[in-house]
Amino acid sequence: MEREEYMNDGKVVSMQYSIPLAEIVIDFFDKLKSVSQGYASLDYEHKEYVEADIKIIVFHLNGDPIDALTFLVHESRAVSFAKGYAKRLQELLPS
């Protein structure tokens, strides 16, 4: 179900979408509050469990897996997520 409803000359918008919860969990709420200067809110309800193609991404340090850097990511985003995360780690960690 996808629905958008504009009220008050487009100043208030109500949007309803069915999307995977994993897509909104990471930083979405913080970003929503930042862009709306604290005025936006998010309500959600669980609709159903759906089987998905999930890959596990494990970063290693000196050949040992790091539990804190292990992620479950949808197969369609696994490669780009891993490359992006590795690039950020490379920028943050000293050589």
Biopython code that builds the backbone (N, CA, C, O; Angstrom):
import numpy as np
from Bio.PDB.StructureBuilder import StructureBuilder

atoms = [
    (1, "MET", "N", (0.836, -1.165, 0.000)),
    (1, "MET", "CA", (0.000, 0.000, 0.000)),
    (1, "MET", "C", (0.888, 1.238, 0.000)),
    (1, "MET", "O", (1.746, 1.400, 0.868)),
    (2, "GLU", "N", (0.678, 2.090, -0.960)),
    (2, "GLU", "CA", (1.377, 3.365, -1.005)),
    (2, "GLU", "C", (0.333, 4.460, -1.132)),
    (2, "GLU", "O", (-0.538, 4.420, -2.002)),
    (3, "ARG", "N", (0.443, 5.442, -0.237)),
    (3, "ARG", "CA", (-0.532, 6.528, -0.265)),
    (3, "ARG", "C", (0.105, 7.792, 0.290)),
    (3, "ARG", "O", (0.802, 7.754, 1.304)),
    (4, "GLU", "N", (-0.140, 8.911, -0.382)),
    (4, "GLU", "CA", (0.307, 10.209, 0.100)),
    (4, "GLU", "C", (-0.907, 11.121, 0.170)),
    (4, "GLU", "O", (-1.750, 11.120, -0.727)),
    (5, "GLU", "N", (-0.989, 11.885, 1.224)),
    (5, "GLU", "CA", (-2.113, 12.789, 1.405)),
    (5, "GLU", "C", (-1.554, 14.149, 1.837)),
    (5, "GLU", "O", (-0.887, 14.266, 2.865)),
    (6, "TYR", "N", (-1.843, 15.163, 1.033)),
    (6, "TYR", "CA", (-1.362, 16.516, 1.326)),
    (6, "TYR", "C", (-2.485, 17.309, 1.985)),
    (6, "TYR", "O", (-3.622, 17.302, 1.515)),
    (7, "MET", "N", (-2.155, 17.988, 3.069)),
    (7, "MET", "CA", (-3.135, 18.788, 3.797)),
    (7, "MET", "C", (-2.562, 20.182, 4.023)),
    (7, "MET", "O", (-1.344, 20.353, 3.961)),
    (8, "ASN", "N", (-3.367, 21.145, 4.274)),
    (8, "ASN", "CA", (-2.931, 22.522, 4.574)),
    (8, "ASN", "C", (-2.031, 23.093, 3.486)),
    (8, "ASN", "O", (-0.918, 23.532, 3.774)),
    (9, "ASP", "N", (-2.492, 23.093, 2.259)),
    (9, "ASP", "CA", (-1.735, 23.657, 1.128)),
    (9, "ASP", "C", (-0.344, 23.053, 0.981)),
    (9, "ASP", "O", (0.606, 23.758, 0.641)),
    (10, "GLY", "N", (-0.220, 21.786, 1.230)),
    (10, "GLY", "CA", (1.048, 21.085, 1.048)),
    (10, "GLY", "C", (2.021, 21.222, 2.197)),
    (10, "GLY", "O", (3.148, 20.736, 2.096)),
    (11, "LYS", "N", (1.635, 21.862, 3.283)),
    (11, "LYS", "CA", (2.542, 22.032, 4.424)),
    (11, "LYS", "C", (2.548, 20.804, 5.324)),
    (11, "LYS", "O", (3.516, 20.572, 6.048)),
    (12, "VAL", "N", (1.486, 20.022, 5.287)),
    (12, "VAL", "CA", (1.404, 18.799, 6.078)),
    (12, "VAL", "C", (1.199, 17.641, 5.108)),
    (12, "VAL", "O", (0.302, 17.677, 4.266)),
    (13, "VAL", "N", (2.030, 16.627, 5.231)),
    (13, "VAL", "CA", (1.954, 15.482, 4.333)),
    (13, "VAL", "C", (1.848, 14.214, 5.156)),
    (13, "VAL", "O", (2.603, 14.018, 6.109)),
    (14, "SER", "N", (0.923, 13.363, 4.792)),
    (14, "SER", "CA", (0.800, 12.049, 5.402)),
    (14, "SER", "C", (1.140, 11.022, 4.323)),
    (14, "SER", "O", (0.487, 10.971, 3.281)),
    (15, "MET", "N", (2.161, 10.208, 4.576)),
    (15, "MET", "CA", (2.575, 9.197, 3.601)),
    (15, "MET", "C", (2.475, 7.823, 4.233)),
    (15, "MET", "O", (2.887, 7.627, 5.376)),
    (16, "GLN", "N", (1.933, 6.882, 3.499)),
    (16, "GLN", "CA", (1.836, 5.502, 3.963)),
    (16, "GLN", "C", (2.456, 4.595, 2.911)),
    (16, "GLN", "O", (2.039, 4.588, 1.753)),
    (17, "TYR", "N", (3.467, 3.824, 3.335)),
    (17, "TYR", "CA", (4.181, 2.922, 2.436)),
    (17, "TYR", "C", (4.415, 1.593, 3.127)),
    (17, "TYR", "O", (4.498, 1.523, 4.353)),
    (18, "SER", "N", (4.519, 0.560, 2.346)),
    (18, "SER", "CA", (4.954, -0.744, 2.848)),
    (18, "SER", "C", (6.400, -0.912, 2.428)),
    (18, "SER", "O", (6.694, -1.099, 1.247)),
    (19, "ILE", "N", (7.311, -0.844, 3.403)),
    (19, "ILE", "CA", (8.729, -1.004, 3.122)),
    (19, "ILE", "C", (9.353, -1.879, 4.205)),
    (19, "ILE", "O", (8.826, -1.967, 5.314)),
    (20, "PRO", "N", (10.468, -2.522, 3.887)),
    (20, "PRO", "CA", (11.136, -3.357, 4.893)),
    (20, "PRO", "C", (11.600, -2.511, 6.075)),
    (20, "PRO", "O", (12.151, -1.426, 5.889)),
    (21, "LEU", "N", (11.379, -3.002, 7.271)),
    (21, "LEU", "CA", (11.757, -2.275, 8.476)),
    (21, "LEU", "C", (13.255, -1.999, 8.515)),
    (21, "LEU", "O", (13.684, -0.957, 9.009)),
    (22, "ALA", "N", (14.044, -2.919, 8.001)),
    (22, "ALA", "CA", (15.497, -2.734, 8.000)),
    (22, "ALA", "C", (15.906, -1.500, 7.205)),
    (22, "ALA", "O", (16.957, -0.918, 7.471)),
    (23, "GLU", "N", (15.101, -1.097, 6.246)),
    (23, "GLU", "CA", (15.424, 0.065, 5.431)),
    (23, "GLU", "C", (15.247, 1.369, 6.196)),
    (23, "GLU", "O", (15.856, 2.376, 5.833)),
    (24, "ILE", "N", (14.428, 1.377, 7.247)),
    (24, "ILE", "CA", (14.207, 2.625, 7.971)),
    (24, "ILE", "C", (14.840, 2.654, 9.348)),
    (24, "ILE", "O", (14.898, 3.712, 9.975)),
    (25, "VAL", "N", (15.308, 1.534, 9.824)),
    (25, "VAL", "CA", (15.849, 1.484, 11.177)),
    (25, "VAL", "C", (17.137, 2.289, 11.316)),
    (25, "VAL", "O", (17.307, 3.016, 12.295)),
    (26, "ILE", "N", (18.031, 2.169, 10.362)),
    (26, "ILE", "CA", (19.354, 2.779, 10.495)),
    (26, "ILE", "C", (19.290, 4.268, 10.192)),
    (26, "ILE", "O", (19.177, 4.667, 9.032)),
    (27, "ASP", "N", (19.360, 5.072, 11.213)),
    (27, "ASP", "CA", (19.459, 6.530, 11.137)),
    (27, "ASP", "C", (18.256, 7.243, 10.513)),
    (27, "ASP", "O", (18.264, 8.471, 10.432)),
    (28, "PHE", "N", (17.236, 6.526, 10.076)),
    (28, "PHE", "CA", (16.124, 7.200, 9.405)),
    (28, "PHE", "C", (15.435, 8.187, 10.327)),
    (28, "PHE", "O", (15.173, 9.326, 9.940)),
    (29, "PHE", "N", (15.141, 7.755, 11.549)),
    (29, "PHE", "CA", (14.413, 8.616, 12.474)),
    (29, "PHE", "C", (15.214, 9.875, 12.782)),
    (29, "PHE", "O", (14.649, 10.967, 12.823)),
    (30, "ASP", "N", (16.521, 9.741, 13.001)),
    (30, "ASP", "CA", (17.368, 10.910, 13.268)),
    (30, "ASP", "C", (17.389, 11.864, 12.078)),
    (30, "ASP", "O", (17.309, 13.080, 12.253)),
    (31, "LYS", "N", (17.496, 11.316, 10.873)),
    (31, "LYS", "CA", (17.508, 12.161, 9.674)),
    (31, "LYS", "C", (16.160, 12.852, 9.487)),
    (31, "LYS", "O", (16.106, 14.017, 9.092)),
    (32, "LEU", "N", (15.083, 12.141, 9.767)),
    (32, "LEU", "CA", (13.739, 12.711, 9.653)),
    (32, "LEU", "C", (13.590, 13.907, 10.581)),
    (32, "LEU", "O", (13.079, 14.953, 10.179)),
    (33, "LYS", "N", (14.033, 13.753, 11.816)),
    (33, "LYS", "CA", (13.950, 14.852, 12.786)),
    (33, "LYS", "C", (14.842, 16.024, 12.371)),
    (33, "LYS", "O", (14.467, 17.181, 12.564)),
    (34, "SER", "N", (16.006, 15.742, 11.808)),
    (34, "SER", "CA", (16.917, 16.809, 11.386)),
    (34, "SER", "C", (16.331, 17.635, 10.249)),
    (34, "SER", "O", (16.331, 18.865, 10.302)),
    (35, "VAL", "N", (15.829, 16.952, 9.219)),
    (35, "VAL", "CA", (15.286, 17.685, 8.071)),
    (35, "VAL", "C", (14.017, 18.453, 8.402)),
    (35, "VAL", "O", (13.743, 19.495, 7.806)),
    (36, "SER", "N", (13.257, 17.949, 9.334)),
    (36, "SER", "CA", (11.987, 18.599, 9.669)),
    (36, "SER", "C", (12.121, 19.533, 10.868)),
    (36, "SER", "O", (11.125, 20.069, 11.354)),
    (37, "GLN", "N", (13.330, 19.726, 11.337)),
    (37, "GLN", "CA", (13.606, 20.554, 12.515)),
    (37, "GLN", "C", (12.800, 20.087, 13.722)),
    (37, "GLN", "O", (12.380, 20.887, 14.558)),
    (38, "GLY", "N", (12.593, 18.767, 13.794)),
    (38, "GLY", "CA", (11.922, 18.172, 14.943)),
    (38, "GLY", "C", (10.414, 18.049, 14.835)),
    (38, "GLY", "O", (9.774, 17.536, 15.753)),
    (39, "TYR", "N", (9.830, 18.510, 13.729)),
    (39, "TYR", "CA", (8.374, 18.510, 13.603)),
    (39, "TYR", "C", (7.787, 17.202, 13.062)),
    (39, "TYR", "O", (6.629, 16.891, 13.343)),
    (40, "ALA", "N", (8.552, 16.442, 12.304)),
    (40, "ALA", "CA", (8.028, 15.218, 11.698)),
    (40, "ALA", "C", (7.976, 14.092, 12.723)),
    (40, "ALA", "O", (8.726, 14.087, 13.699)),
    (41, "SER", "N", (7.092, 13.156, 12.489)),
    (41, "SER", "CA", (7.021, 11.982, 13.353)),
    (41, "SER", "C", (6.887, 10.739, 12.488)),
    (41, "SER", "O", (6.568, 10.818, 11.301)),
    (42, "LEU", "N", (7.135, 9.607, 13.098)),
    (42, "LEU", "CA", (7.080, 8.339, 12.388)),
    (42, "LEU", "C", (6.299, 7.347, 13.213)),
    (42, "LEU", "O", (6.640, 7.076, 14.364)),
    (43, "ASP", "N", (5.262, 6.812, 12.632)),
    (43, "ASP", "CA", (4.500, 5.728, 13.240)),
    (43, "ASP", "C", (4.576, 4.547, 12.297)),
    (43, "ASP", "O", (4.515, 4.711, 11.078)),
    (44, "TYR", "N", (4.709, 3.363, 12.853)),
    (44, "TYR", "CA", (4.742, 2.191, 11.989)),
    (44, "TYR", "C", (4.027, 1.040, 12.670)),
    (44, "TYR", "O", (3.875, 1.007, 13.891)),
    (45, "GLU", "N", (3.600, 0.112, 11.861)),
    (45, "GLU", "CA", (2.991, -1.109, 12.379)),
    (45, "GLU", "C", (3.504, -2.277, 11.557)),
    (45, "GLU", "O", (3.729, -2.166, 10.352)),
    (46, "HIS", "N", (3.681, -3.388, 12.233)),
    (46, "HIS", "CA", (4.170, -4.596, 11.578)),
    (46, "HIS", "C", (3.056, -5.171, 10.720)),
    (46, "HIS", "O", (1.937, -5.370, 11.192)),
    (47, "LYS", "N", (3.365, -5.434, 9.465)),
    (47, "LYS", "CA", (2.366, -5.974, 8.553)),
    (47, "LYS", "C", (2.489, -7.490, 8.434)),
    (47, "LYS", "O", (1.512, -8.215, 8.625)),
    (48, "GLU", "N", (3.702, -7.969, 8.116)),
    (48, "GLU", "CA", (3.907, -9.397, 7.930)),
    (48, "GLU", "C", (5.404, -9.695, 7.830)),
    (48, "GLU", "O", (6.214, -8.806, 7.565)),
    (49, "TYR", "N", (5.743, -10.930, 8.043)),
    (49, "TYR", "CA", (7.100, -11.377, 7.811)),
    (49, "TYR", "C", (7.196, -11.860, 6.379)),
    (49, "TYR", "O", (6.328, -12.592, 5.903)),
    (50, "VAL", "N", (8.252, -11.449, 5.690)),
    (50, "VAL", "CA", (8.452, -11.842, 4.307)),
    (50, "VAL", "C", (9.875, -12.367, 4.169)),
    (50, "VAL", "O", (10.825, -11.742, 4.640)),
    (51, "GLU", "N", (10.013, -13.498, 3.534)),
    (51, "GLU", "CA", (11.338, -14.069, 3.318)),
    (51, "GLU", "C", (12.123, -13.168, 2.373)),
    (51, "GLU", "O", (11.577, -12.669, 1.389)),
    (52, "ALA", "N", (13.404, -12.958, 2.673)),
    (52, "ALA", "CA", (14.231, -12.079, 1.853)),
    (52, "ALA", "C", (15.606, -12.706, 1.652)),
    (52, "ALA", "O", (16.041, -13.554, 2.431)),
    (53, "ASP", "N", (16.274, -12.274, 0.601)),
    (53, "ASP", "CA", (17.633, -12.739, 0.309)),
    (53, "ASP", "C", (18.608, -11.852, 1.078)),
    (53, "ASP", "O", (18.930, -10.745, 0.646)),
    (54, "ILE", "N", (19.071, -12.351, 2.221)),
    (54, "ILE", "CA", (19.942, -11.596, 3.102)),
    (54, "ILE", "C", (21.356, -12.185, 3.065)),
    (54, "ILE", "O", (21.541, -13.402, 3.074)),
    (55, "LYS", "N", (22.334, -11.300, 3.024)),
    (55, "LYS", "CA", (23.732, -11.716, 3.069)),
    (55, "LYS", "C", (24.341, -11.206, 4.364)),
    (55, "LYS", "O", (23.947, -10.160, 4.881)),
    (56, "ILE", "N", (25.292, -11.945, 4.875)),
    (56, "ILE", "CA", (25.999, -11.511, 6.079)),
    (56, "ILE", "C", (27.338, -10.927, 5.633)),
    (56, "ILE", "O", (28.065, -11.530, 4.842)),
    (57, "ILE", "N", (27.645, -9.751, 6.151)),
    (57, "ILE", "CA", (28.902, -9.088, 5.839)),
    (57, "ILE", "C", (29.731, -9.072, 7.115)),
    (57, "ILE", "O", (29.308, -8.535, 8.138)),
    (58, "VAL", "N", (30.904, -9.662, 7.039)),
    (58, "VAL", "CA", (31.784, -9.765, 8.205)),
    (58, "VAL", "C", (33.119, -9.103, 7.853)),
    (58, "VAL", "O", (33.787, -9.502, 6.899)),
    (59, "PHE", "N", (33.493, -8.097, 8.627)),
    (59, "PHE", "CA", (34.803, -7.474, 8.449)),
    (59, "PHE", "C", (35.796, -8.194, 9.350)),
    (59, "PHE", "O", (35.474, -8.576, 10.474)),
    (60, "HIS", "N", (37.019, -8.371, 8.831)),
    (60, "HIS", "CA", (38.077, -9.065, 9.558)),
    (60, "HIS", "C", (39.222, -8.113, 9.832)),
    (60, "HIS", "O", (39.501, -7.210, 9.043)),
    (61, "LEU", "N", (39.871, -8.321, 10.945)),
    (61, "LEU", "CA", (41.085, -7.579, 11.289)),
    (61, "LEU", "C", (42.172, -8.602, 11.577)),
    (61, "LEU", "O", (42.043, -9.412, 12.495)),
    (62, "ASN", "N", (43.245, -8.562, 10.790)),
    (62, "ASN", "CA", (44.330, -9.547, 10.906)),
    (62, "ASN", "C", (43.791, -10.975, 10.806)),
    (62, "ASN", "O", (44.268, -11.875, 11.498)),
    (63, "GLY", "N", (42.809, -11.171, 9.954)),
    (63, "GLY", "CA", (42.254, -12.502, 9.733)),
    (63, "GLY", "C", (41.187, -12.934, 10.718)),
    (63, "GLY", "O", (40.565, -13.980, 10.531)),
    (64, "ASP", "N", (40.962, -12.154, 11.759)),
    (64, "ASP", "CA", (39.950, -12.499, 12.762)),
    (64, "ASP", "C", (38.668, -11.690, 12.526)),
    (64, "ASP", "O", (38.734, -10.479, 12.318)),
    (65, "PRO", "N", (37.508, -12.350, 12.558)),
    (65, "PRO", "CA", (36.255, -11.608, 12.373)),
    (65, "PRO", "C", (35.985, -10.671, 13.551)),
    (65, "PRO", "O", (36.302, -10.993, 14.696)),
    (66, "ILE", "N", (35.403, -9.519, 13.259)),
    (66, "ILE", "CA", (35.066, -8.535, 14.282)),
    (66, "ILE", "C", (33.544, -8.535, 14.434)),
    (66, "ILE", "O", (32.826, -8.112, 13.528)),
    (67, "ASP", "N", (33.057, -9.012, 15.580)),
    (67, "ASP", "CA", (31.612, -9.124, 15.790)),
    (67, "ASP", "C", (30.896, -7.787, 15.640)),
    (67, "ASP", "O", (29.798, -7.735, 15.085)),
    (68, "ALA", "N", (31.498, -6.711, 16.125)),
    (68, "ALA", "CA", (30.858, -5.398, 16.059)),
    (68, "ALA", "C", (30.751, -4.878, 14.627)),
    (68, "ALA", "O", (29.984, -3.953, 14.357)),
    (69, "LEU", "N", (31.505, -5.460, 13.726)),
    (69, "LEU", "CA", (31.457, -5.065, 12.318)),
    (69, "LEU", "C", (30.886, -6.188, 11.460)),
    (69, "LEU", "O", (31.403, -6.485, 10.383)),
    (70, "THR", "N", (29.839, -6.796, 11.938)),
    (70, "THR", "CA", (29.121, -7.831, 11.202)),
    (70, "THR", "C", (27.707, -7.328, 10.956)),
    (70, "THR", "O", (27.020, -6.901, 11.884)),
    (71, "PHE", "N", (27.279, -7.379, 9.705)),
    (71, "PHE", "CA", (25.991, -6.799, 9.326)),
    (71, "PHE", "C", (25.176, -7.772, 8.485)),
    (71, "PHE", "O", (25.729, -8.586, 7.746)),
    (72, "LEU", "N", (23.863, -7.679, 8.606)),
    (72, "LEU", "CA", (22.946, -8.392, 7.729)),
    (72, "LEU", "C", (22.383, -7.367, 6.752)),
    (72, "LEU", "O", (21.790, -6.365, 7.153)),
    (73, "VAL", "N", (22.580, -7.634, 5.461)),
    (73, "VAL", "CA", (22.195, -6.671, 4.433)),
    (73, "VAL", "C", (21.476, -7.416, 3.316)),
    (73, "VAL", "O", (21.813, -8.560, 3.010)),
    (74, "HIS", "N", (20.492, -6.772, 2.711)),
    (74, "HIS", "CA", (19.795, -7.393, 1.583)),
    (74, "HIS", "C", (20.795, -7.623, 0.450)),
    (74, "HIS", "O", (21.698, -6.819, 0.217)),
    (75, "GLU", "N", (20.610, -8.725, -0.234)),
    (75, "GLU", "CA", (21.534, -9.138, -1.287)),
    (75, "GLU", "C", (21.749, -8.046, -2.342)),
    (75, "GLU", "O", (22.858, -7.899, -2.854)),
    (76, "SER", "N", (20.726, -7.297, -2.665)),
    (76, "SER", "CA", (20.836, -6.271, -3.705)),
    (76, "SER", "C", (21.757, -5.122, -3.300)),
    (76, "SER", "O", (22.258, -4.406, -4.167)),
    (77, "ARG", "N", (21.988, -4.934, -2.005)),
    (77, "ARG", "CA", (22.833, -3.840, -1.527)),
    (77, "ARG", "C", (24.124, -4.306, -0.885)),
    (77, "ARG", "O", (24.913, -3.474, -0.439)),
    (78, "ALA", "N", (24.365, -5.594, -0.822)),
    (78, "ALA", "CA", (25.497, -6.137, -0.062)),
    (78, "ALA", "C", (26.841, -5.615, -0.552)),
    (78, "ALA", "O", (27.656, -5.179, 0.260)),
    (79, "VAL", "N", (27.091, -5.646, -1.837)),
    (79, "VAL", "CA", (28.402, -5.239, -2.368)),
    (79, "VAL", "C", (28.624, -3.744, -2.146)),
    (79, "VAL", "O", (29.689, -3.346, -1.674)),
    (80, "SER", "N", (27.637, -2.911, -2.480)),
    (80, "SER", "CA", (27.814, -1.464, -2.315)),
    (80, "SER", "C", (27.938, -1.091, -0.840)),
    (80, "SER", "O", (28.707, -0.193, -0.495)),
    (81, "PHE", "N", (27.196, -1.765, 0.032)),
    (81, "PHE", "CA", (27.292, -1.503, 1.468)),
    (81, "PHE", "C", (28.689, -1.828, 1.966)),
    (81, "PHE", "O", (29.303, -1.020, 2.663)),
    (82, "ALA", "N", (29.201, -3.010, 1.614)),
    (82, "ALA", "CA", (30.523, -3.454, 2.088)),
    (82, "ALA", "C", (31.619, -2.524, 1.588)),
    (82, "ALA", "O", (32.518, -2.161, 2.346)),
    (83, "LYS", "N", (31.555, -2.139, 0.326)),
    (83, "LYS", "CA", (32.573, -1.238, -0.230)),
    (83, "LYS", "C", (32.510, 0.129, 0.447)),
    (83, "LYS", "O", (33.546, 0.694, 0.801)),
    (84, "GLY", "N", (31.315, 0.658, 0.626)),
    (84, "GLY", "CA", (31.160, 1.963, 1.265)),
    (84, "GLY", "C", (31.633, 1.955, 2.706)),
    (84, "GLY", "O", (32.287, 2.895, 3.157)),
    (85, "TYR", "N", (31.301, 0.895, 3.426)),
    (85, "TYR", "CA", (31.710, 0.789, 4.830)),
    (85, "TYR", "C", (33.222, 0.640, 4.944)),
    (85, "TYR", "O", (33.847, 1.236, 5.821)),
    (86, "ALA", "N", (33.804, -0.158, 4.054)),
    (86, "ALA", "CA", (35.262, -0.345, 4.065)),
    (86, "ALA", "C", (35.970, 0.972, 3.756)),
    (86, "ALA", "O", (37.006, 1.274, 4.348)),
    (87, "LYS", "N", (35.418, 1.746, 2.842)),
    (87, "LYS", "CA", (36.019, 3.041, 2.511)),
    (87, "LYS", "C", (35.953, 3.991, 3.702)),
    (87, "LYS", "O", (36.925, 4.691, 3.983)),
    (88, "ARG", "N", (34.815, 4.027, 4.411)),
    (88, "ARG", "CA", (34.695, 4.875, 5.601)),
    (88, "ARG", "C", (35.671, 4.435, 6.693)),
    (88, "ARG", "O", (36.272, 5.276, 7.362)),
    (89, "LEU", "N", (35.829, 3.131, 6.875)),
    (89, "LEU", "CA", (36.787, 2.629, 7.867)),
    (89, "LEU", "C", (38.205, 3.033, 7.501)),
    (89, "LEU", "O", (39.001, 3.397, 8.366)),
    (90, "GLN", "N", (38.510, 2.966, 6.221)),
    (90, "GLN", "CA", (39.848, 3.319, 5.758)),
    (90, "GLN", "C", (40.128, 4.797, 6.033)),
    (90, "GLN", "O", (41.246, 5.157, 6.401)),
    (91, "GLU", "N", (39.119, 5.652, 5.856)),
    (91, "GLU", "CA", (39.282, 7.084, 6.098)),
    (91, "GLU", "C", (39.428, 7.386, 7.599)),
    (91, "GLU", "O", (40.168, 8.291, 7.984)),
    (92, "LEU", "N", (38.721, 6.625, 8.439)),
    (92, "LEU", "CA", (38.719, 6.891, 9.877)),
    (92, "LEU", "C", (39.922, 6.322, 10.618)),
    (92, "LEU", "O", (40.435, 6.935, 11.554)),
    (93, "LEU", "N", (40.364, 5.148, 10.190)),
    (93, "LEU", "CA", (41.449, 4.473, 10.909)),
    (93, "LEU", "C", (42.811, 4.943, 10.414)),
    (93, "LEU", "O", (43.005, 5.132, 9.213)),
    (94, "PRO", "N", (43.746, 5.131, 11.324)),
    (94, "PRO", "CA", (45.095, 5.550, 10.897)),
    (94, "PRO", "C", (45.801, 4.426, 10.153)),
    (94, "PRO", "O", (45.542, 3.245, 10.382)),
    (95, "SER", "N", (46.688, 4.815, 9.270)),
    (95, "SER", "CA", (47.443, 3.833, 8.464)),
    (95, "SER", "C", (48.547, 3.197, 9.250)),
    (95, "SER", "O", (49.273, 2.353, 8.723)),
]
sb = StructureBuilder()
sb.init_structure("model")
sb.init_model(0)
sb.init_chain("A")
sb.init_seg("    ")
for serial, (resi, resn, name, xyz) in enumerate(atoms, 1):
    if name == "N":
        sb.init_residue(resn, " ", resi, " ")
    sb.init_atom(name, np.array(xyz, "f"), 0.0, 1.0, " ", f" {name:<3s}", serial, name[0])
structure = sb.get_structure()
